[in-house]
Amino acid sequence: ILKEETGSENVISEKAPEYVSDEERDILTKSFVASDFDGNKLLSQSEITMAISRETKQHILQAMRNNFRVFFSLDKMHKNGQVDWEEYFSHYVRDLLGLDEATIKQIERKPARVS
């Protein structure tokens, strides 16, 4: 939803610029409506502040949940409530870097010679 200046009046428009996809427009519209607490089709500074705060808290909570899952998926060799070097290294080279077993063995044998 865009606020357009037309002469002396302000018009609320549901047009989106050409570079905004329909999916992006839908996301922005839902976000705007959810942030417009008083329903006046305008966002005040306090509404924007509350919306940003709410989204930030949701993002942090989701990240904490995901990190909890990742942590316990990494702690699989010793299952001691800690991620040690071997567990982290295994995750890093396989899952994050996507290296194959031959390359991993080469790194373990001669770490300075990996090309």
LUMMI-723736 format. One record per residue (C-alpha): residue number from 1; chain; residue in one letter; y, x, z. Coordinates in pm, whole numbers, m for minus. Example, Ala and Ser with C-alpha at 12.3 -4.5 7.8 and 13.67 -1.06 7.14 Angstrom:
BEGIN
<pt i="1" ch="A" aa="A" y="m450" x="1230" z="780"/>
<pt i="2" ch="A" aa="S" y="m106" x="1367" z="714"/>
% end
This chain:
BEGIN
<pt i="1" ch="A" aa="I" y="0" x="0" z="0"/>
<pt i="2" ch="A" aa="L" y="327" x="154" z="m107"/>
<pt i="3" ch="A" aa="K" y="677" x="77" z="8"/>
<pt i="4" ch="A" aa="E" y="904" x="79" z="m295"/>
<pt i="5" ch="A" aa="E" y="1281" x="82" z="m296"/>
<pt i="6" ch="A" aa="T" y="1406" x="m180" z="m546"/>
<pt i="7" ch="A" aa="G" y="1780" x="m202" z="m528"/>
<pt i="8" ch="A" aa="S" y="1875" x="m331" z="m184"/>
<pt i="9" ch="A" aa="E" y="1533" x="m467" z="m90"/>
<pt i="10" ch="A" aa="N" y="1206" x="m307" z="11"/>
<pt i="11" ch="A" aa="V" y="893" x="m437" z="m158"/>
<pt i="12" ch="A" aa="I" y="542" x="m376" z="m36"/>
<pt i="13" ch="A" aa="S" y="318" x="m303" z="m333"/>
<pt i="14" ch="A" aa="E" y="m56" x="m264" z="m357"/>
<pt i="15" ch="A" aa="K" y="m23" x="m45" z="m667"/>
<pt i="16" ch="A" aa="A" y="m158" x="305" z="m636"/>
<pt i="17" ch="A" aa="P" y="m46" x="603" z="m842"/>
<pt i="18" ch="A" aa="E" y="m271" x="683" z="m1142"/>
<pt i="19" ch="A" aa="Y" y="m420" x="993" z="m975"/>
<pt i="20" ch="A" aa="V" y="m560" x="784" z="m686"/>
<pt i="21" ch="A" aa="S" y="m910" x="654" z="m758"/>
<pt i="22" ch="A" aa="D" y="m1016" x="301" z="m665"/>
<pt i="23" ch="A" aa="E" y="m1238" x="442" z="m390"/>
<pt i="24" ch="A" aa="E" y="m950" x="648" z="m246"/>
<pt i="25" ch="A" aa="R" y="m722" x="344" z="m266"/>
<pt i="26" ch="A" aa="D" y="m976" x="134" z="m75"/>
<pt i="27" ch="A" aa="I" y="m1008" x="402" z="195"/>
<pt i="28" ch="A" aa="L" y="m630" x="431" z="227"/>
<pt i="29" ch="A" aa="T" y="m586" x="52" z="238"/>
<pt i="30" ch="A" aa="K" y="m848" x="13" z="513"/>
<pt i="31" ch="A" aa="S" y="m691" x="298" z="707"/>
<pt i="32" ch="A" aa="F" y="m345" x="145" z="669"/>
<pt i="33" ch="A" aa="V" y="m460" x="m202" z="780"/>
<pt i="34" ch="A" aa="A" y="m647" x="m53" z="1079"/>
<pt i="35" ch="A" aa="S" y="m334" x="143" z="1177"/>
<pt i="36" ch="A" aa="D" y="m94" x="m152" z="1142"/>
<pt i="37" ch="A" aa="F" y="m152" x="m279" z="1497"/>
<pt i="38" ch="A" aa="D" y="122" x="m542" z="1491"/>
<pt i="39" ch="A" aa="G" y="31" x="m664" z="1141"/>
<pt i="40" ch="A" aa="N" y="384" x="m639" z="997"/>
<pt i="41" ch="A" aa="K" y="267" x="m435" z="693"/>
<pt i="42" ch="A" aa="L" y="476" x="m137" z="804"/>
<pt i="43" ch="A" aa="L" y="365" x="163" z="1007"/>
<pt i="44" ch="A" aa="S" y="585" x="268" z="1294"/>
<pt i="45" ch="A" aa="Q" y="582" x="619" z="1435"/>
<pt i="46" ch="A" aa="S" y="382" x="501" z="1737"/>
<pt i="47" ch="A" aa="E" y="125" x="326" z="1515"/>
<pt i="48" ch="A" aa="I" y="78" x="641" z="1309"/>
<pt i="49" ch="A" aa="T" y="51" x="849" z="1626"/>
<pt i="50" ch="A" aa="M" y="m211" x="615" z="1775"/>
<pt i="51" ch="A" aa="A" y="m407" x="603" z="1448"/>
<pt i="52" ch="A" aa="I" y="m412" x="983" z="1416"/>
<pt i="53" ch="A" aa="S" y="m516" x="1015" z="1780"/>
<pt i="54" ch="A" aa="R" y="m796" x="760" z="1732"/>
<pt i="55" ch="A" aa="E" y="m927" x="930" z="1416"/>
<pt i="56" ch="A" aa="T" y="m910" x="1273" z="1581"/>
<pt i="57" ch="A" aa="K" y="m1111" x="1152" z="1881"/>
<pt i="58" ch="A" aa="Q" y="m1371" x="994" z="1652"/>
<pt i="59" ch="A" aa="H" y="m1396" x="1316" z="1451"/>
<pt i="60" ch="A" aa="I" y="m1442" x="1526" z="1766"/>
<pt i="61" ch="A" aa="L" y="m1708" x="1291" z="1906"/>
<pt i="62" ch="A" aa="Q" y="m1900" x="1297" z="1576"/>
<pt i="63" ch="A" aa="A" y="m1878" x="1677" z="1560"/>
<pt i="64" ch="A" aa="M" y="m2006" x="1704" z="1918"/>
<pt i="65" ch="A" aa="R" y="m2303" x="1476" z="1835"/>
<pt i="66" ch="A" aa="N" y="m2382" x="1674" z="1521"/>
<pt i="67" ch="A" aa="N" y="m2346" x="2009" z="1699"/>
<pt i="68" ch="A" aa="F" y="m2582" x="1887" z="1971"/>
<pt i="69" ch="A" aa="R" y="m2844" x="1804" z="1706"/>
<pt i="70" ch="A" aa="V" y="m2790" x="2134" z="1523"/>
<pt i="71" ch="A" aa="F" y="m2814" x="2330" z="1848"/>
<pt i="72" ch="A" aa="F" y="m3151" x="2183" z="1938"/>
<pt i="73" ch="A" aa="S" y="m3277" x="2219" z="1582"/>
<pt i="74" ch="A" aa="L" y="m3191" x="2592" z="1604"/>
<pt i="75" ch="A" aa="D" y="m3354" x="2645" z="1944"/>
<pt i="76" ch="A" aa="K" y="m3705" x="2617" z="1801"/>
<pt i="77" ch="A" aa="M" y="m3861" x="2963" z="1840"/>
<pt i="78" ch="A" aa="H" y="m3826" x="2997" z="2217"/>
<pt i="79" ch="A" aa="K" y="m3714" x="2645" z="2317"/>
<pt i="80" ch="A" aa="N" y="m3524" x="2784" z="2614"/>
<pt i="81" ch="A" aa="G" y="m3191" x="2599" z="2588"/>
<pt i="82" ch="A" aa="Q" y="m3029" x="2897" z="2417"/>
<pt i="83" ch="A" aa="V" y="m2995" x="3000" z="2054"/>
<pt i="84" ch="A" aa="D" y="m3084" x="3367" z="2034"/>
<pt i="85" ch="A" aa="W" y="m3014" x="3605" z="1747"/>
<pt i="86" ch="A" aa="E" y="m3344" x="3548" z="1562"/>
<pt i="87" ch="A" aa="E" y="m3297" x="3171" z="1571"/>
<pt i="88" ch="A" aa="Y" y="m2936" x="3191" z="1454"/>
<pt i="89" ch="A" aa="F" y="m3012" x="3453" z="1186"/>
<pt i="90" ch="A" aa="S" y="m3300" x="3243" z="1052"/>
<pt i="91" ch="A" aa="H" y="m3074" x="2936" z="1028"/>
<pt i="92" ch="A" aa="Y" y="m2789" x="3132" z="872"/>
<pt i="93" ch="A" aa="V" y="m2982" x="3306" z="595"/>
<pt i="94" ch="A" aa="R" y="m3208" x="3012" z="509"/>
<pt i="95" ch="A" aa="D" y="m2994" x="2704" z="562"/>
<pt i="96" ch="A" aa="L" y="m2637" x="2827" z="514"/>
<pt i="97" ch="A" aa="L" y="m2685" x="3107" z="260"/>
<pt i="98" ch="A" aa="G" y="m2993" x="2955" z="98"/>
<pt i="99" ch="A" aa="L" y="m3172" x="3290" z="61"/>
<pt i="100" ch="A" aa="D" y="m3535" x="3301" z="m43"/>
<pt i="101" ch="A" aa="E" y="m3808" x="3466" z="166"/>
<pt i="102" ch="A" aa="A" y="m3823" x="3784" z="m48"/>
<pt i="103" ch="A" aa="T" y="m3451" x="3847" z="m2"/>
<pt i="104" ch="A" aa="I" y="m3473" x="3777" z="372"/>
<pt i="105" ch="A" aa="K" y="m3760" x="4028" z="408"/>
<pt i="106" ch="A" aa="Q" y="m3557" x="4284" z="212"/>
<pt i="107" ch="A" aa="I" y="m3260" x="4231" z="447"/>
<pt i="108" ch="A" aa="E" y="m3486" x="4273" z="750"/>
<pt i="109" ch="A" aa="R" y="m3638" x="4599" z="610"/>
<pt i="110" ch="A" aa="K" y="m3323" x="4761" z="469"/>
<pt i="111" ch="A" aa="P" y="m3007" x="4564" z="558"/>
<pt i="112" ch="A" aa="A" y="m2768" x="4814" z="392"/>
<pt i="113" ch="A" aa="R" y="m2942" x="4793" z="54"/>
<pt i="114" ch="A" aa="V" y="m2919" x="4424" z="m27"/>
<pt i="115" ch="A" aa="S" y="m2744" x="4359" z="m356"/>
% end
